[in-house]
Amino acid sequence: MSRRIPKFFFLLLILIFALSDPFAFGQKIDAAEDRAPHKTPLYSQTRLIDGIKIHFVEAGEGQPLLFLHGLGGSWEDWAANLQSFTPLYRAMAMDFPGFGDSDKPEADYSIEWLTGIVEKFLEERRLERVTIVGHSMGALVALKLAARGNSRVQRLIVADAVGIGGKAEFLSYVLTKKIMGPDSRWESIEGVMRDQFKMMIEEFIKGQRPETSREFFQSIPKSPVTGNPLLSMTPSVQLSASIIDFDIRPQLASILQPTLILWGEKDPVAPPPDAVFLKSKIPRATLAILEGCGHSPMKEQPERFDREVWKFLQAEESGSSR
């Protein structure tokens, strides 16, 4: 019985973690208030990729600049930013399959699968030497794309990439912030809580059967009342499991493109030390920490976000370093 209690407790926590709004990795901001004044019209388009309708918006001309949203998001996560880059760039923001106005097919959703979809999207549109801007889950896809051989990615911008550290580190950080809040000043209490969560999660992972988070989610029993699964394997739930299981760390040294890492100082989902880790492992990376910002800098501080991206792009265009 003593071993079942921690396991059941962890199950409850992981269900809350997977289904609560903060796991959408972004803060809800009304789109009407968030939009920048339109200087260049945004054109809504679709393309069929592997038989799946992929929706995206596009504006401007020049070198392609592709924006990738996080879990639970859509292209509208970038509504305040796209027009800022249209004077010199062909700015595009896509809806991942399963989100926004893209198709929501029955599929095995994973970071690897989304990476393949984006790669085929670039190929279908004949886009070369692309700058990829990825947020949260989209940052994982961007990192994976950049690490591939013969990558079409010329430059890389990652914002608050989620799940960079090990499972226990990631989950214990998020669960602690979920309880204490992003602005908590009780650092000593947070530290104790995080250590306790980490120990519990490490013990659970050590004896976990099945071994992957996806298989574990699928193994959760059905409701004895309705007969329906207690945890439906929606795109968000499948990708939640994939984020926990996915490990980009062995591939970071293969990312040779100039890379900008942007991170919110008060991010409650992606630990700020992960930003320092990324910078230390990606050979040509620079880092900017955004003071007072949470997990979604492009929404919370759009002007600051755009300035940092512009500085990076202009420095790379001129061949200088930041």
PyMOL commands that set and color helices and strands:
alter all, ss='L'
color gray80, all
select helices_A, chain A and resi 4-19+21-24+31-34+75-78+82-85+111-124+137-147+167-180+187-206+213-219+235-245+249-254+272-281+297-300+302-318
alter helices_A, ss='H'
color red, helices_A
select strands_A, chain A and resi 43-49+52-59+63-68+89-94+130-135+153-159+259-264+285-290
alter strands_A, ss='S'
color yellow, strands_A
deselect
rebuild
show_as cartoon
